[in-house]
Amino acid sequence: MKKKMSMRLTAALGALALVAAACGGGVDFEAGDLGAVTVEDGESIQIRSLQVITGPDATLGIPEERAVRLAVADFGQIFGHDVEVGTGLDDLCSADGGQAAAQTIVADDQVVGVIGTSCSGAATAAMPLISQDGMVMISGSNTSPALTSDLQGTAGSDYHEGYYRTAHNDLIQGAAAANFMFRELGLANVALIHDGDPYTQGLTSAFQAAFEALGGTITVHTSIPKGTTDAAPVLTEVAGTNPEGVFMPIFIAEATAIAQQKGNVAGLEEVTFMGADGILSPAFIEEVPESAGFYFSGPDLRFGENTNEATDVNAAGFLAAYDAEYNEAPTAPFWAHAYDATTMLLMAIKAVAVEDGDRLHIDRRALRDELDKISGFSGIIGTINCDDFGDCGAAKITVIHNVDNVYSNATENVVFSYVPEG
């Protein structure tokens, strides 16, 4: 069962104010325990985008930021009110960045909900503030199991009410990567490298559990310091354990150091390297020649004719609009997830908004309840169903192979597909 928050003073005051307004001739509206947002005549409904939009991992967040804005434009007005995203906020792919941005968001009591964060580490620090303030947040690319659950009914250590995501849970990606390396590549001994971030550590832990269950051996489960430019110590440690493969679901800066320096370490010449969606970007595949030969796990991007039911937009339509607006293709895999997350939020707002003449009342508790019950929603990513802890996305993982350092070729070179049983 989800955690229930006690009534806050601000929510109570908000309810009293709205009741008073109703007595003055408006609709008979009373806010729930989390309060409500009133959008006056001529005002816009406020949502926010919180992604990583600067630094080495910006190629992950910028396509999500743009997808949010394209989804808002495609969805249109809600009962005559525009939806305003405002200035994009930067999660910096860090806890500090997530917390600072969340503080900015909750300082504005007109904000209804947030699309973000890009990085799980940022979400762990942002979500306590977002949840406490009665808001909702839907991420297109957070994948840490800690943010939702173990998929067996137990809440994760960083779960907070009001959190949802269209991205997969990394318990699934970990199992997919483990199955690929053990069953498809025939590797029995694999080393793991994380960077201490909730995403990277959660994914290596999920991989280890699945790989060992298959009969494989983890030779070492180690870390590389975030921001390091010297990968020699961790590579030497890994080489000393004689692995056949290395699974390193880390971010671009650290992955670049490893890729560029692994050739200098004896014992790694024949070792197979595999990353994940955190480095599935032109910034790694095309700008780091040494990434040739790497495998990558990530979301299945073969969307076909899947159509978002709220906007009637499919993948081809989105990509055409994206190219027309930004003169390039998305540089990371979670653009469709961010688009669907945004339309989920907008649909839920529309479903719970109470018209009061030319203004709207949006109850925060009702909004969470509406998102909780999403089932069978058709998105670009496929059918979206939200469980009790906010996992809503299509649980399909693929593995791709980079053979020529061309990003578009790599993303189309699917060598393994995985869907969990059941």
C-alpha positions as CSV (number, residue, x, y, z in Angstrom):
1,M,0.0,0.0,0.0
2,K,1.2,3.5,-0.7
3,K,2.2,5.8,2.1
4,K,-0.4,8.3,3.1
5,M,0.6,11.8,4.1
6,S,-1.0,13.6,7.0
7,M,-3.0,16.8,6.3
8,R,-0.7,19.8,6.1
9,L,-1.6,23.3,7.4
10,T,-1.2,24.8,3.9
11,A,-3.6,22.2,2.5
12,A,-6.2,23.0,5.2
13,L,-5.9,26.7,4.6
14,G,-6.3,26.1,0.8
15,A,-9.4,24.1,1.4
16,L,-11.0,26.8,3.5
17,A,-10.2,29.4,0.9
18,L,-11.8,27.4,-1.8
19,V,-14.9,26.7,0.2
20,A,-15.2,30.4,0.9
21,A,-14.9,31.1,-2.8
22,A,-17.7,28.6,-3.5
23,C,-19.9,30.3,-1.0
24,G,-19.3,33.5,-2.9
25,G,-21.0,32.1,-6.0
26,G,-18.5,29.7,-7.5
27,V,-18.7,25.9,-7.8
28,D,-19.0,23.8,-4.8
29,F,-15.4,22.7,-4.6
30,E,-13.5,21.6,-1.5
31,A,-9.8,20.7,-1.7
32,G,-8.5,17.4,-0.5
33,D,-5.8,16.8,2.1
34,L,-3.0,17.9,-0.2
35,G,-4.6,21.2,-1.2
36,A,-5.3,22.4,-4.7
37,V,-4.2,24.8,-7.4
38,T,-6.5,27.5,-8.7
39,V,-5.8,28.7,-12.2
40,E,-7.5,32.1,-12.7
41,D,-9.1,33.4,-15.9
42,G,-6.3,34.2,-18.4
43,E,-3.6,32.3,-16.5
44,S,-1.8,29.2,-17.6
45,I,-1.5,25.8,-15.9
46,Q,2.0,25.5,-14.6
47,I,4.1,22.4,-15.0
48,R,7.9,22.0,-15.0
49,S,10.6,20.1,-16.8
50,L,13.5,18.9,-14.7
51,Q,16.2,17.2,-16.8
52,V,20.0,17.2,-17.1
53,I,20.6,20.0,-19.7
54,T,24.2,21.0,-19.0
55,G,27.4,19.0,-18.5
56,P,28.6,15.8,-20.0
57,D,25.2,14.0,-19.6
58,A,23.2,16.8,-21.3
59,T,22.7,14.6,-24.4
60,L,20.5,12.5,-22.2
61,G,18.3,15.3,-20.8
62,I,18.0,17.7,-23.7
63,P,15.9,15.4,-25.9
64,E,13.6,14.8,-22.9
65,E,13.3,18.6,-22.3
66,R,12.4,19.1,-25.9
67,A,9.9,16.1,-25.9
68,V,8.1,17.7,-23.0
69,R,7.6,20.9,-24.9
70,L,6.5,19.1,-28.1
71,A,4.0,17.1,-26.1
72,V,2.5,20.2,-24.5
73,A,2.2,21.8,-27.9
74,D,0.5,18.7,-29.4
75,F,-1.9,18.3,-26.4
76,G,-3.1,21.9,-26.6
77,Q,-5.2,23.8,-24.0
78,I,-7.0,22.4,-21.1
79,F,-10.5,23.9,-20.7
80,G,-9.3,27.1,-22.4
81,H,-6.1,27.4,-20.4
82,D,-2.6,27.2,-21.9
83,V,-0.1,24.9,-20.3
84,E,3.2,26.6,-19.5
85,V,6.5,24.6,-18.9
86,G,8.5,27.7,-18.0
87,T,12.3,27.7,-18.0
88,G,13.8,24.3,-18.1
89,L,15.4,23.3,-14.8
90,D,18.7,21.4,-14.6
91,D,19.0,18.3,-12.4
92,L,22.8,18.2,-13.1
93,C,22.5,14.4,-13.0
94,S,23.3,14.7,-9.2
95,A,21.6,14.7,-5.9
96,D,22.6,18.3,-5.3
97,G,21.2,19.4,-8.6
98,G,18.0,17.6,-8.0
99,Q,17.5,19.0,-4.6
100,A,18.2,22.6,-5.7
101,A,15.8,22.4,-8.6
102,A,13.1,20.9,-6.4
103,Q,13.5,23.7,-3.9
104,T,12.8,26.2,-6.8
105,I,9.8,24.2,-7.9
106,V,8.1,23.9,-4.6
107,A,8.6,27.6,-3.9
108,D,5.9,28.2,-6.6
109,D,2.6,26.9,-5.3
110,Q,1.0,27.2,-8.8
111,V,3.1,24.3,-10.1
112,V,0.9,21.3,-10.6
113,G,3.4,18.6,-11.6
114,V,6.9,17.9,-12.9
115,I,8.3,15.9,-15.7
116,G,11.7,14.6,-14.6
117,T,14.3,13.9,-13.5
118,S,16.6,12.5,-16.1
119,C,18.9,10.8,-13.6
120,S,17.9,8.6,-10.7
121,G,20.4,10.2,-8.4
122,A,18.8,13.6,-8.9
123,A,15.3,12.1,-8.2
124,T,16.3,10.6,-4.9
125,A,17.0,14.1,-3.6
126,A,14.2,15.9,-5.5
127,M,11.3,13.6,-4.8
128,P,11.1,14.0,-1.0
129,L,10.4,17.8,-1.5
130,I,8.1,17.2,-4.4
131,S,6.1,14.6,-2.5
132,Q,5.9,16.6,0.7
133,D,4.5,19.6,-1.2
134,G,1.7,17.5,-2.6
135,M,3.0,17.5,-6.2
136,V,3.5,14.7,-8.7
137,M,6.6,13.9,-10.7
138,I,6.8,11.6,-13.8
139,S,10.2,10.6,-15.1
140,G,10.9,9.4,-18.6
141,S,14.3,8.0,-17.8
142,N,14.8,7.2,-14.1
143,T,15.3,3.5,-13.8
144,S,16.6,2.8,-10.2
145,P,14.5,0.2,-8.4
146,A,15.0,2.2,-5.2
147,L,12.6,4.9,-6.6
148,T,9.7,2.5,-6.9
149,S,9.8,-1.1,-5.7
150,D,11.3,-4.6,-6.0
151,L,8.4,-5.5,-8.3
152,Q,7.3,-7.9,-5.6
153,G,5.2,-5.5,-3.6
154,T,7.9,-3.9,-1.4
155,A,8.6,-0.2,-1.7
156,G,12.1,0.9,-2.6
157,S,14.3,2.8,-0.2
158,D,13.8,6.1,-2.1
159,Y,10.1,5.7,-2.9
160,H,7.8,8.6,-2.2
161,E,4.1,9.0,-3.0
162,G,3.4,11.0,-6.1
163,Y,6.3,9.5,-8.1
164,Y,5.8,7.8,-11.4
165,R,7.9,6.8,-14.4
166,T,7.5,5.6,-18.0
167,A,11.0,4.2,-18.0
168,H,11.6,0.6,-17.1
169,N,12.6,-0.7,-13.6
170,D,16.3,-1.7,-13.7
171,L,15.6,-5.0,-12.1
172,I,14.3,-5.9,-15.6
173,Q,17.3,-4.3,-17.4
174,G,19.7,-6.1,-15.1
175,A,18.1,-9.4,-15.9
176,A,18.2,-8.6,-19.6
177,A,21.9,-7.8,-19.6
178,A,22.7,-10.8,-17.5
179,N,20.8,-13.1,-19.8
180,F,22.5,-11.7,-22.9
181,M,26.1,-12.0,-21.5
182,F,25.5,-15.4,-20.0
183,R,23.3,-17.1,-22.5
184,E,24.0,-15.3,-25.8
185,L,27.7,-14.5,-25.5
186,G,28.5,-17.5,-23.3
187,L,30.4,-15.5,-20.7
188,A,30.6,-17.2,-17.3
189,N,32.8,-14.6,-15.5
190,V,32.0,-10.9,-15.5
191,A,33.3,-7.9,-13.7
192,L,30.9,-5.0,-12.7
193,I,31.7,-1.3,-12.5
194,H,29.4,1.3,-11.1
195,D,30.1,4.9,-9.9
196,G,28.1,5.0,-6.7
197,D,25.1,6.7,-8.2
198,P,21.7,5.0,-7.4
199,Y,21.2,4.2,-11.1
200,T,24.6,2.6,-11.7
201,Q,24.8,0.8,-8.4
202,G,21.2,-0.4,-8.7
203,L,21.7,-1.7,-12.2
204,T,25.0,-3.6,-11.4
205,S,23.3,-5.1,-8.3
206,A,20.3,-6.2,-10.4
207,F,22.8,-7.7,-12.9
208,Q,24.7,-9.6,-10.3
209,A,21.6,-11.2,-8.8
210,A,20.3,-12.3,-12.2
211,F,23.8,-13.4,-13.4
212,E,24.5,-15.5,-10.4
213,A,21.0,-17.0,-10.5
214,L,21.9,-18.2,-14.1
215,G,25.1,-19.8,-12.8
216,G,27.6,-17.1,-13.6
217,T,30.3,-15.6,-11.4
218,I,31.0,-12.0,-10.7
219,T,34.8,-11.6,-10.5
220,V,34.6,-8.2,-8.9
221,H,31.9,-5.6,-8.2
222,T,33.8,-2.3,-8.0
223,S,33.4,1.4,-8.6
224,I,35.0,4.3,-10.5
225,P,34.9,7.7,-8.9
226,K,32.5,10.1,-10.5
227,G,34.4,12.7,-12.5
228,T,37.6,10.7,-12.7
229,T,39.8,11.0,-15.8
230,D,42.2,8.2,-14.6
231,A,40.6,4.8,-15.2
232,A,43.9,2.9,-14.7
233,P,43.3,1.9,-11.1
234,V,39.8,0.4,-11.7
235,L,40.9,-1.2,-15.0
236,T,43.9,-2.8,-13.3
237,E,41.7,-4.1,-10.5
238,V,39.3,-5.6,-13.0
239,A,42.0,-7.1,-15.1
240,G,43.4,-8.8,-12.0
241,T,40.2,-10.9,-11.7
242,N,40.5,-12.3,-15.2
243,P,36.9,-11.6,-16.4
244,E,35.6,-12.6,-19.8
245,G,33.3,-9.5,-19.8
246,V,32.7,-6.2,-18.1
247,F,29.3,-4.7,-17.5
248,M,29.6,-1.0,-16.8
249,P,26.3,0.9,-16.7
250,I,27.9,4.3,-15.9
251,F,27.8,7.7,-17.5
252,I,29.6,9.3,-20.4
253,A,32.6,11.0,-18.7
254,E,33.7,7.9,-16.8
255,A,32.8,5.5,-19.6
256,T,35.0,7.6,-22.0
257,A,38.0,7.3,-19.6
258,I,37.5,3.5,-19.4
259,A,37.1,3.1,-23.2
260,Q,40.1,5.2,-24.0
261,Q,42.4,3.6,-21.4
262,K,41.4,0.0,-21.4
263,G,43.9,-0.8,-24.2
264,N,46.7,0.2,-22.0
265,V,46.0,-2.5,-19.4
266,A,47.2,-6.0,-19.9
267,G,44.7,-8.7,-19.6
268,L,41.7,-6.8,-21.1
269,E,42.6,-7.4,-24.8
270,E,39.9,-10.0,-25.4
271,V,37.4,-8.9,-22.8
272,T,33.9,-7.9,-23.9
273,F,32.6,-4.6,-22.7
274,M,29.0,-3.7,-22.2
275,G,27.3,-0.4,-21.1
276,A,23.7,0.6,-20.7
277,D,21.4,3.5,-21.5
278,G,23.4,6.1,-19.6
279,I,26.0,6.1,-22.4
280,L,23.7,5.2,-25.3
281,S,24.4,8.5,-27.0
282,P,26.3,10.0,-29.9
283,A,28.5,11.6,-27.3
284,F,30.0,8.2,-26.5
285,I,29.3,6.1,-29.6
286,E,30.5,8.6,-32.2
287,E,32.9,10.8,-30.3
288,V,34.8,8.0,-28.6
289,P,36.3,5.7,-31.3
290,E,37.3,3.2,-28.7
291,S,33.6,2.5,-28.1
292,A,33.5,0.3,-31.2
293,G,32.7,-3.2,-30.2
294,F,30.7,-2.2,-27.1
295,Y,27.3,-3.6,-26.4
296,F,24.6,-1.6,-24.8
297,S,21.4,-2.5,-23.0
298,G,18.4,-0.1,-23.0
299,P,14.8,0.4,-23.7
300,D,13.3,-1.2,-26.9
301,L,13.0,1.7,-29.4
302,R,11.2,-0.3,-32.0
303,F,8.0,1.6,-31.6
304,G,6.5,0.9,-35.0
305,E,3.0,2.3,-35.3
306,N,2.4,2.8,-31.6
307,T,0.4,6.0,-31.2
308,N,-0.1,8.2,-28.2
309,E,-3.8,8.3,-27.7
310,A,-3.8,11.8,-26.2
311,T,-2.2,13.5,-29.2
312,D,-2.5,10.9,-32.0
313,V,1.2,11.2,-32.6
314,N,3.4,8.1,-33.3
315,A,7.2,7.7,-33.4
316,A,7.6,8.8,-37.0
317,G,5.5,11.9,-36.5
318,F,7.4,12.8,-33.4
319,L,10.8,12.4,-35.0
320,A,9.7,14.5,-38.0
321,A,8.5,17.3,-35.7
322,Y,11.7,17.0,-33.6
323,D,13.9,17.3,-36.7
324,A,11.8,20.2,-38.0
325,E,12.1,22.1,-34.7
326,Y,15.7,21.3,-33.7
327,N,17.4,20.2,-37.0
328,E,18.6,17.0,-35.5
329,A,17.5,13.6,-34.2
330,P,17.2,12.9,-30.5
331,T,20.6,12.2,-28.9
332,A,19.4,9.7,-26.3
333,P,16.8,6.9,-26.1
334,F,14.2,8.2,-23.7
335,W,12.5,10.9,-25.9
336,A,9.3,8.8,-26.4
337,H,9.2,8.0,-22.6
338,A,9.3,11.8,-21.8
339,Y,6.7,12.5,-24.4
340,D,4.3,9.9,-23.0
341,A,5.0,11.0,-19.4
342,T,4.0,14.5,-20.3
343,T,0.7,13.5,-21.9
344,M,0.0,11.3,-18.9
345,L,0.3,14.3,-16.7
346,L,-1.8,16.5,-19.0
347,M,-4.5,13.9,-19.3
348,A,-4.7,13.5,-15.6
349,I,-4.9,17.2,-15.0
350,K,-7.8,17.4,-17.6
351,A,-9.6,14.6,-15.9
352,V,-9.6,16.1,-12.4
353,A,-9.8,19.8,-13.2
354,V,-13.0,21.4,-12.0
355,E,-14.3,24.3,-14.1
356,D,-15.4,27.3,-12.1
357,G,-16.5,29.8,-14.6
358,D,-13.3,30.8,-16.4
359,R,-11.0,29.4,-13.8
360,L,-10.0,25.9,-12.8
361,H,-9.4,24.1,-9.6
362,I,-6.9,21.2,-9.7
363,D,-7.0,19.0,-6.6
364,R,-3.6,17.6,-5.8
365,R,-4.9,14.4,-4.1
366,A,-7.3,13.8,-7.0
367,L,-4.4,14.2,-9.5
368,R,-2.4,11.5,-7.7
369,D,-5.4,9.2,-7.6
370,E,-6.0,9.7,-11.3
371,L,-2.4,8.8,-12.1
372,D,-2.5,5.8,-9.8
373,K,-5.3,4.2,-11.8
374,I,-3.8,4.6,-15.3
375,S,-4.2,1.3,-17.1
376,G,-4.2,0.5,-20.8
377,F,-3.1,4.0,-21.9
378,S,-1.6,3.8,-25.4
379,G,1.6,5.7,-25.7
380,I,4.4,5.8,-28.3
381,I,6.3,3.4,-26.1
382,G,3.4,0.9,-26.0
383,T,0.7,0.2,-23.4
384,I,1.2,2.0,-20.1
385,N,-0.1,0.6,-16.8
386,C,0.9,2.1,-13.5
387,D,1.4,-0.2,-10.5
388,D,1.1,0.7,-6.8
389,F,4.6,2.3,-6.7
390,G,4.6,4.3,-10.0
391,D,6.2,1.8,-12.4
392,C,4.2,2.5,-15.5
393,G,6.4,1.8,-18.5
394,A,6.6,-1.0,-21.0
395,A,9.1,-3.5,-19.7
396,K,10.9,-4.3,-22.9
397,I,14.7,-4.2,-23.1
398,T,17.0,-4.7,-26.1
399,V,20.8,-5.0,-26.5
400,I,22.5,-3.3,-29.4
401,H,26.0,-3.5,-30.8
402,N,28.2,-0.6,-31.9
403,V,30.3,-1.8,-34.8
404,D,31.0,1.4,-36.8
405,N,30.7,4.3,-34.4
406,V,27.6,5.6,-36.1
407,Y,24.8,6.2,-33.5
408,S,21.9,5.6,-35.8
409,N,23.4,2.3,-37.1
410,A,24.1,1.2,-33.5
411,T,20.6,1.8,-32.3
412,E,19.2,-0.2,-35.2
413,N,21.6,-3.0,-34.7
414,V,19.5,-5.0,-32.2
415,V,21.2,-8.3,-31.2
416,F,19.0,-9.4,-28.3
417,S,15.5,-8.7,-27.0
418,Y,14.1,-9.3,-23.5
419,V,10.7,-9.2,-22.0
420,P,10.3,-10.5,-18.4
421,E,8.1,-13.6,-17.9
422,G,4.6,-12.6,-17.0
